[in-house]
Amino acid sequence: MHSNWQAIRNESAHGIERKLSFEDESSLEKILDDSNFLEEVFFRLIFHIIGYTGEFYQFSQYGYPITSLKN
């Protein structure tokens, strides 16, 4: 997840504009995949801070499988 985070973070931190083009489905899918990935990173950080262990939806994977988080 670290390398994916670096790639996404660098784009957003340095002001690279992302345009939504419904004519280009692959770019839209990439934006949605990146958003799901960032959502999972956010949840994992919160879970780590509060000491949560248990099941959660893995938004970075297709189909959002439920997985278990252990400390």
N, C-alpha and C positions, 0 to 999 in steps of 0.2 A: 504494500500500500504506500510505502514511503516514496518510491520512484514515481508512482502515479500522482501522488500529492504534489511533488515538486513540479511536475509538468503542468498541472492545473494551476497551482499557486503562482508560478512564474507568469503565466498568461494574465491572470487577474490582477496581480500586484503591479504589473508593468503596463497596464492600460491597453491591452490588446482587445480590440473591439470584436465582439462575436455577433454576427448578424443571423437572425432567424430567417431562413429561406425555405419556404414550404415546397419549392421546386426541387431543392436538393435534399432529399430524404436522408442521405448519409450524414450530412453535417448536422441536421436536426437530431438524428439518433445519437451522434457523438455528444452533443450538448446535453441531451437527456441522460446519457450514460454517465457523463461527468457530474451532473447534478445528483444523481443517485449515489455515486461514489462519495461525493462530499457530504451527503446526508449521513451515510454510514460512518464516515470518519468523525463527524460531529457527535453522533450517538456514542461511538466507542470512547471518545474523549470524556463525555459526560459520565458514561458508565464507569470509566476508570476513576474519575474524581469522586464519585459517590460510592465506589466499592461494589457495584452491582455485579452479581454473577447469576447466570440463568440464560433463558432462551431469548433470542431477538431475531428480527428479520435482517437478513444480510442483503441490503439494498444494492451492493456493488456486484451482485451476481444475478444473472437472468433468472426470472421466476421468483426472486426474493425468497430463497430457502430459509427455513428457520434453523438456526445453529445455536450452539451452547457456548457461553462465554464463561471461562473459568479464570480465577486469579492465580 
